[in-house]
Amino acid sequence: MKLSPQNIAKMIDISAVQASHGEAEILELVKYAKEYGFIAVHALPCWTRYLHELLSDREDILVGGPVGFPSGGHKTEFKIFEAKQLIADGAREVDVMMNIGMLRSGKGVYVKDEIKSLVEAAENIPIKVIIEVYYLSHDEIKRACDHCISAGAAFVKTGTGWAPGGATREIIALITSHVGGAIQVKASGGVRGLDTFVEMYKMGVRRFGINAQASINIIQECRQLPGGLLII
């Protein structure tokens, strides 16, 4: 299989979702997204409408936003309201933080019902569920994936970028082998180079959350290959 820099960019979300990120970071992300063709740009909810306006000339670049971010401990009703507001503001995909406190407390019905409610509220907008793997045991990760699948989520995502760790090779192998293609996987947190990107792609990952500079480096690294193509 051959992957071009354009193919790779269409699997990468770039984001500005740290508390300190403001307009300057949003504008920079939009510039990079348009230049390199990244599939999506994510920002905190107060910036979603502005981000939508900035990307109104690029239908090929999705606007994304987070729900229940970054803790996941919001009440379900608040998460539903936030998801609907993000969509009204122009979000075309929504990354929802799972209530991992409930998951770790054995409240699986609560977790699954919450995700299902958000999937229904979002209608045709894809829901990507963040499970923040850094705080979970391997068994808890498997249960989190099962709840995402049962509730009809589009993706399971490894982390917010706020925790100390996220997508490692071990964790991605665990998730992809467990879900077996029943749900798409987004690797977020820890992907920094083309080698890691390729390894996780081979495991079945088709979306990546990578910081802007690392994303650009990956694209440039691919461009420097013979013919500008990655052959795997």
Order of alpha helices (4+ residues) and beta strands (2+ residues): beta-alpha-beta-alpha-beta-alpha-beta-alpha-beta-alpha-alpha-beta-alpha-beta-alpha-beta-alpha-beta-alpha-beta
